Amino acid sequence: MKNIWEETKAVTFGSADISGRLSPAGVLELFQEAAINHAEHLGVGREALLAARQGWVLSRISVVADVRPAWRDTVTVRSWPRGADRLFAVRDYDMRGPEGELLVRGRSGWLVLDLDKRRPLRPQFMMDRLPGNEGLDALPGTPLGLDARPGLTKIAGREARYSDIDYNGHMNNARYMTWVQDIAGPELLEKAGRFRLDLNYLHEVRLGEALELWAGPLPEPSLPEGLWERGLAVEGRRAGGEAVFRAELRTAPA
């Protein structure tokens, strides 16, 4: 059994944005596939959990792209479990170039969901079946979780359409990032050589559900990776004001 999963592939045309480089949503798609494939390899994939009426749900993810690979660049995506943090099963990622150079790093928190009660289960029972990978820390000192940002402005409404919904019947994690990219636009992303994104998925979004999208600029952060030039906070809310997801995107030149 492989403690660390590896997949080598080329950056596709569809995963690059107007800059010709891998988009934030493209990163999430690559990390998602590596996580799913590794879970299947370890015997804790979708079908295995469905037999017990359980399922994996991505709850939060943080990504730091130090270098954005370009269309047709060959990259190796790695993913590995990192034990548990309260209710979350932690999984890390990185992406490397042909010479092993580090391009992108990530950390995610997954919930094991009781599919009948729609409630999270404590993941400790699962940890005995997964490698701990002690010391393999892709984003040292990075907490998973975002607080609500004050002062956001409602800028749009958007409905979850068929192309947003995945095999689990809810909005796919990378599609949230597509929505955020649409709000950020070329002003924030086209010339960004580096970016950091943080996403919290607070509630499921189903087909046809309409959300209000609220956004606003981020203050200059104090983060381990150094200062970022620009940042945007986005929050998706139901009509009554309940937050469904929170995202923060920060960018800087290469």
C-alpha positions in Angstrom: 0.0 0.0 0.0 1.3 3.5 -0.9 1.5 5.9 2.0 1.9 8.8 -0.4 0.0 8.9 -3.7 1.6 10.3 -6.9 0.1 11.2 -10.3 2.1 12.7 -13.1 0.2 14.6 -15.8 0.3 17.6 -18.0 -1.6 20.8 -17.3 -4.6 20.7 -19.7 -5.9 23.6 -21.8 -9.2 23.6 -19.9 -7.5 23.9 -16.5 -5.5 27.0 -17.5 -7.0 30.5 -17.3 -6.6 33.5 -19.4 -3.0 33.9 -18.3 -2.1 30.5 -19.8 -1.3 29.1 -16.3 -3.0 26.6 -14.0 -6.1 28.3 -12.4 -6.9 28.0 -8.7 -9.9 25.8 -9.6 -7.6 23.7 -11.7 -5.4 23.1 -8.7 -8.4 22.0 -6.7 -9.5 19.6 -9.4 -6.0 18.0 -9.5 -5.8 17.7 -5.7 -9.4 16.3 -5.6 -8.6 13.5 -8.1 -5.4 12.5 -6.2 -7.3 12.4 -2.9 -10.1 10.2 -4.4 -7.7 7.9 -6.1 -5.6 7.4 -2.9 -8.6 6.8 -0.8 -9.7 4.1 -3.3 -6.2 2.6 -3.2 -6.3 2.5 0.7 -9.7 0.8 0.7 -11.6 3.8 2.1 -13.0 5.2 -1.1 -16.6 6.1 -2.1 -18.0 2.6 -2.6 -16.4 1.2 0.6 -17.9 3.9 2.7 -21.3 3.8 1.0 -21.6 0.2 2.1 -21.7 1.5 5.7 -23.9 4.5 4.7 -21.0 6.9 5.2 -19.2 9.3 2.9 -16.3 11.6 2.7 -17.1 15.4 2.5 -14.5 18.0 2.0 -15.0 20.7 4.6 -12.0 23.1 4.2 -8.9 23.5 2.1 -5.9 25.9 1.9 -3.5 26.1 -1.0 -0.4 28.1 -1.6 0.9 28.3 -5.2 4.5 29.5 -5.2 4.7 28.9 -8.9 1.8 28.5 -11.3 2.6 25.9 -14.0 1.7 26.7 -17.5 -0.4 24.9 -20.1 1.3 21.6 -21.2 3.8 21.7 -18.3 4.2 18.3 -16.7 3.6 18.2 -13.0 3.6 15.5 -10.3 0.7 15.8 -7.8 1.2 14.1 -4.5 -1.3 13.5 -1.7 -1.2 11.8 1.7 -3.2 11.5 5.0 -1.9 13.4 8.0 -4.0 12.0 10.9 -7.0 13.7 12.6 -7.7 17.2 14.0 -10.9 17.1 16.0 -13.7 16.0 13.6 -11.4 16.4 10.6 -9.3 13.8 8.8 -6.4 15.9 7.5 -4.9 15.3 4.0 -2.0 17.2 2.6 -0.9 17.8 -1.0 1.9 19.1 -3.1 2.7 19.6 -6.8 6.2 19.4 -8.2 7.8 20.1 -11.6 9.9 17.8 -13.7 13.1 18.3 -11.6 11.2 17.9 -8.3 10.9 21.6 -7.7 8.1 22.5 -5.4 5.3 24.5 -7.1 2.1 24.2 -5.0 1.3 23.1 -1.5 -2.0 22.3 0.2 -3.9 21.1 3.2 -7.5 19.9 3.6 -9.9 18.8 6.3 -12.4 16.0 5.5 -15.4 14.9 7.4 -16.8 11.4 7.5 -20.5 11.9 7.2 -23.4 9.6 8.3 -25.4 9.7 5.1 -28.7 8.9 6.8 -28.5 11.4 9.6 -26.4 13.9 7.6 -24.1 14.3 10.6 -20.3 14.1 10.9 -18.7 11.1 12.7 -15.5 11.2 14.7 -12.8 10.1 12.3 -10.7 8.2 14.8 -12.2 4.8 13.7 -10.9 5.6 10.2 -7.4 6.7 11.3 -6.3 3.1 12.1 -6.8 2.3 8.4 -4.7 5.2 7.1 -1.0 5.9 7.2 -0.1 8.7 9.7 2.8 10.2 7.6 4.3 11.8 10.6 6.5 14.9 9.8 5.2 15.2 6.2 3.7 18.7 6.7 2.9 20.5 3.5 1.8 23.8 5.2 3.4 24.1 8.6 1.5 26.2 11.1 -1.5 26.7 8.8 -4.9 26.4 10.6 -7.9 25.2 8.7 -10.8 27.5 9.0 -12.0 31.0 8.2 -13.9 33.5 10.3 -16.6 35.7 8.9 -15.3 38.9 7.4 -17.2 42.1 8.2 -18.1 44.8 5.6 -18.8 42.5 2.6 -21.1 43.8 -0.1 -23.7 41.8 -2.0 -22.6 41.8 -5.6 -24.5 39.0 -7.3 -26.9 36.1 -7.1 -26.1 32.7 -8.6 -27.9 29.4 -8.9 -26.3 26.0 -8.7 -26.7 24.6 -12.2 -26.3 21.1 -13.6 -22.6 21.5 -14.4 -21.9 22.6 -10.8 -23.2 19.3 -9.3 -20.9 16.2 -8.9 -21.5 12.5 -8.5 -22.4 13.0 -4.8 -25.4 15.1 -5.8 -24.1 18.4 -4.5 -21.9 21.3 -5.7 -18.4 20.2 -6.4 -15.6 21.7 -4.3 -13.7 23.1 -7.3 -16.9 24.8 -8.7 -17.0 27.0 -5.6 -13.6 28.2 -6.7 -14.9 28.8 -10.2 -17.5 31.1 -8.7 -14.8 33.0 -6.7 -12.6 33.3 -9.8 -15.6 34.9 -11.7 -15.9 37.5 -9.0 -12.1 38.1 -8.8 -11.8 38.5 -12.5 -8.7 39.2 -14.6 -7.8 42.2 -12.4 -6.8 39.9 -9.6 -5.7 36.7 -11.4 -4.3 37.4 -14.8 -1.0 38.8 -13.7 -0.7 36.8 -10.5 2.4 34.6 -10.4 1.6 33.4 -6.9 -1.7 32.9 -5.0 -3.1 31.6 -1.8 -6.6 30.4 -1.4 -8.6 29.3 1.6 -12.1 27.7 1.3 -14.6 26.6 3.9 -17.6 24.5 2.8 -20.2 25.1 5.5 -23.3 23.5 4.0 -24.2 21.4 1.0 -25.5 23.2 -2.1 -27.9 21.2 -4.2 -29.1 21.5 -7.8 -31.2 24.6 -8.3 -30.3 26.3 -5.0 -29.8 30.0 -5.3 -27.2 31.9 -3.3 -26.3 35.5 -2.7 -22.6 36.3 -3.3 -21.0 38.8 -1.0 -17.5 40.1 -1.5 -14.9 42.7 -0.3 -11.2 43.4 -0.2 -9.0 41.7 2.3 -6.7 43.7 4.6 -2.9 43.2 4.2 -2.3 39.8 5.9 0.4 38.5 8.2 1.0 35.0 6.8 4.0 32.6 6.9 4.5 32.9 3.1 5.0 36.7 3.3 3.0 39.6 2.2 0.4 39.5 -0.6 -0.4 42.5 -2.8 -4.1 42.0 -3.2 -6.9 39.9 -1.6 -10.6 39.2 -1.9 -13.1 37.7 0.5 -16.2 36.0 -0.8 -19.1 34.5 1.1 -22.1 32.6 -0.3 -25.2 33.1 1.7 -28.8 31.8 1.6 -31.5 34.4 1.3 -32.0 34.4 5.1 -28.3 35.3 5.6 -26.9 31.8 6.5 -23.4 31.4 5.3 -22.9 28.4 3.0 -19.3 28.9 2.1 -16.4 31.3 2.7 -13.4 31.9 0.5 -10.3 34.1 0.6 -8.0 34.6 -2.4 -4.7 36.5 -2.2 -2.3 37.1 -5.1 1.1 38.5 -5.8 3.5 38.7 -8.7 6.0 35.8 -9.2 
